[in-house]
Amino acid sequence: MAENFDAQSVSLRAQKKLLGKMTSRRVLSAFIDETSSRLLNNLYRLGRDLHNGDKRTAEKAIRHLIKTVIKTGILYRNDQFNATELNIADDFRKRFRTIVMTVVSFFQVEFTYDAGYLTKAMAEACSMLKQIVARHLTDKSLDRIDSVFAYFGDKEFLDAAFRSTGPQRELMGLIVQDLNHLLETNVL
């Protein structure tokens, strides 16, 4: 029995388990930089505001997003992905970066917003991410991925977020500013 012991596997399971229990902002700050934290807070506020003050659903979407990002990062840092998954991960990173640049462009250039393009790109990114982590994460984690992309890829949500007038415009400006910073520093 002792021959089957693998310290790295035990460590990885412990990290994922610990992540599942985390809710404290202080604990999460150890994993997330200041710009990303501010971005997530503004995404939460945008979601809450655009979903009629639904604080609970917005919190859940951000929690799921954080857990997904951190778990994927833990898997990557511990060399858990095979060659195929790494190739898909590279394609996912390019796709996600394109989505972020598109969001920035749609915000900055009036009358360019295209909900169909954005929802399709997000659905493709969701599928790619699930292919990368499917072998490593539980069905519950895969459902979290679906819920994050469904929440932020919802056409009504996107339509409201990209409205050229209204109270969300200033908040979207802050979000775009942070997205630009994360693009420039190659975090995204």
C-alpha positions as CSV (number, residue, x, y, z in Angstrom):
1,M,0.0,0.0,0.0
2,A,2.8,2.5,0.9
3,E,4.2,2.0,-2.7
4,N,1.1,3.8,-4.1
5,F,1.6,6.9,-2.0
6,D,2.2,10.0,-4.1
7,A,3.0,13.2,-2.1
8,Q,2.3,15.4,-5.0
9,S,-1.1,13.9,-5.6
10,V,-2.0,14.3,-1.9
11,S,-0.7,17.9,-2.0
12,L,-2.8,18.7,-5.1
13,R,-5.9,17.2,-3.5
14,A,-5.3,19.2,-0.3
15,Q,-4.9,22.5,-2.3
16,K,-8.1,21.9,-4.2
17,K,-10.0,21.0,-1.0
18,L,-8.7,24.1,0.8
19,L,-9.7,26.2,-2.2
20,G,-13.2,24.8,-2.0
21,K,-13.5,25.9,1.6
22,M,-12.2,29.5,1.1
23,T,-14.5,32.4,1.4
24,S,-12.5,35.0,3.1
25,R,-11.3,37.9,1.0
26,R,-8.0,38.0,3.0
27,V,-7.3,34.3,2.1
28,L,-8.1,35.0,-1.6
29,S,-5.9,38.0,-1.7
30,A,-2.9,35.6,-1.4
31,F,-4.0,34.2,-4.8
32,I,-5.3,37.3,-6.6
33,D,-3.4,40.5,-7.4
34,E,-4.9,44.0,-6.7
35,T,-6.0,44.7,-10.2
36,S,-7.8,41.3,-10.6
37,S,-9.4,41.8,-7.2
38,R,-10.7,45.2,-8.2
39,L,-11.9,43.8,-11.5
40,L,-13.8,41.0,-9.7
41,N,-15.4,43.5,-7.3
42,N,-16.6,45.6,-10.2
43,L,-17.9,42.6,-12.1
44,Y,-19.8,41.7,-9.0
45,R,-21.3,45.2,-8.7
46,L,-22.1,45.1,-12.5
47,G,-23.8,41.7,-12.1
48,R,-25.7,42.8,-9.0
49,D,-26.9,46.1,-10.6
50,L,-27.9,44.5,-14.0
51,H,-29.7,41.7,-12.3
52,N,-32.0,43.9,-10.3
53,G,-29.9,44.0,-7.2
54,D,-29.6,40.2,-7.0
55,K,-26.7,40.1,-4.6
56,R,-26.7,36.4,-4.0
57,T,-26.5,35.3,-7.7
58,A,-23.7,37.9,-8.4
59,E,-21.7,36.7,-5.4
60,K,-22.1,33.1,-6.5
61,A,-20.9,33.9,-10.1
62,I,-17.8,35.6,-8.8
63,R,-17.1,32.8,-6.3
64,H,-17.4,30.2,-9.0
65,L,-15.2,32.3,-11.3
66,I,-12.5,32.6,-8.6
67,K,-12.6,28.9,-7.7
68,T,-12.3,28.0,-11.4
69,V,-9.4,30.3,-12.1
70,I,-7.5,29.2,-9.0
71,K,-8.1,25.5,-9.4
72,T,-7.0,25.7,-13.0
73,G,-3.9,27.6,-11.9
74,I,-3.1,25.0,-9.3
75,L,-3.4,22.2,-11.9
76,Y,-1.1,24.1,-14.3
77,R,1.5,24.9,-11.6
78,N,1.6,21.3,-10.6
79,D,2.1,20.1,-14.2
80,Q,-1.1,18.1,-14.2
81,F,-2.1,18.7,-17.9
82,N,-1.0,16.4,-20.6
83,A,0.2,17.6,-24.1
84,T,-3.3,17.7,-25.6
85,E,-4.7,19.7,-22.6
86,L,-1.8,22.1,-22.8
87,N,-2.5,22.6,-26.6
88,I,-6.1,23.3,-25.8
89,A,-5.0,25.6,-22.9
90,D,-2.9,27.6,-25.3
91,D,-5.8,28.0,-27.7
92,F,-8.1,28.9,-24.8
93,R,-5.7,31.6,-23.6
94,K,-5.7,33.1,-27.1
95,R,-9.5,32.8,-27.4
96,F,-10.0,34.4,-24.0
97,R,-7.5,37.2,-24.7
98,T,-9.4,37.9,-27.9
99,I,-12.7,38.0,-26.0
100,V,-11.2,40.5,-23.5
101,M,-9.8,42.7,-26.4
102,T,-13.3,42.5,-28.0
103,V,-15.0,43.6,-24.8
104,V,-12.6,46.5,-24.6
105,S,-13.2,47.5,-28.2
106,F,-17.0,47.2,-27.9
107,F,-16.9,49.5,-25.0
108,Q,-14.5,52.1,-26.5
109,V,-15.9,52.2,-30.1
110,E,-19.6,53.1,-30.2
111,F,-21.9,51.0,-32.4
112,T,-19.5,48.0,-32.6
113,Y,-21.1,45.9,-29.9
114,D,-22.2,42.5,-31.4
115,A,-24.0,40.2,-28.8
116,G,-24.0,37.3,-31.2
117,Y,-20.3,37.3,-31.7
118,L,-19.5,37.7,-28.0
119,T,-21.9,35.0,-26.8
120,K,-20.6,32.5,-29.4
121,A,-17.0,33.3,-28.5
122,M,-17.8,32.8,-24.8
123,A,-19.5,29.5,-25.4
124,E,-16.5,28.3,-27.4
125,A,-14.2,29.4,-24.6
126,C,-16.4,27.6,-22.0
127,S,-16.2,24.4,-24.0
128,M,-12.4,24.7,-24.4
129,L,-11.9,25.3,-20.6
130,K,-14.0,22.2,-19.8
131,Q,-11.9,20.1,-22.1
132,I,-8.8,21.2,-20.4
133,V,-9.9,20.5,-16.8
134,A,-12.5,17.6,-17.3
135,R,-10.0,14.9,-16.4
136,H,-9.0,16.7,-13.2
137,L,-12.1,18.3,-11.7
138,T,-15.4,17.1,-10.4
139,D,-18.7,17.4,-12.2
140,K,-19.6,20.1,-9.7
141,S,-16.6,22.1,-10.8
142,L,-17.5,21.7,-14.4
143,D,-21.0,22.9,-13.6
144,R,-19.4,26.0,-12.0
145,I,-17.6,26.7,-15.3
146,D,-20.9,26.4,-17.1
147,S,-22.6,28.8,-14.6
148,V,-19.9,31.4,-14.9
149,F,-20.0,31.5,-18.7
150,A,-23.8,31.4,-18.7
151,Y,-23.9,34.3,-16.2
152,F,-21.5,36.6,-18.0
153,G,-22.4,35.4,-21.5
154,D,-26.1,36.0,-21.0
155,K,-27.3,38.2,-23.9
156,E,-29.5,40.4,-21.8
157,F,-26.6,40.9,-19.3
158,L,-24.3,41.9,-22.2
159,D,-26.9,44.1,-23.8
160,A,-27.3,46.0,-20.6
161,A,-23.6,46.2,-19.9
162,F,-22.8,47.6,-23.3
163,R,-25.6,50.2,-23.3
164,S,-24.0,53.5,-24.2
165,T,-25.9,55.4,-21.6
166,G,-27.0,54.5,-18.1
167,P,-25.6,54.0,-14.6
168,Q,-23.5,50.9,-15.7
169,R,-21.4,53.0,-18.1
170,E,-19.0,54.3,-15.5
171,L,-18.7,50.9,-13.9
172,M,-17.9,49.3,-17.3
173,G,-15.3,52.0,-17.8
174,L,-13.5,50.8,-14.6
175,I,-13.8,47.2,-15.7
176,V,-12.3,48.0,-19.1
177,Q,-9.5,50.0,-17.5
178,D,-8.6,46.9,-15.4
179,L,-8.9,44.6,-18.4
180,N,-6.6,46.9,-20.4
181,H,-4.0,46.8,-17.5
182,L,-4.2,42.9,-17.3
183,L,-3.8,42.7,-21.1
184,E,-0.8,45.1,-21.1
185,T,0.9,43.1,-18.3
186,N,0.2,39.8,-20.0
187,V,-1.9,38.5,-17.0
188,L,-4.6,37.8,-19.6
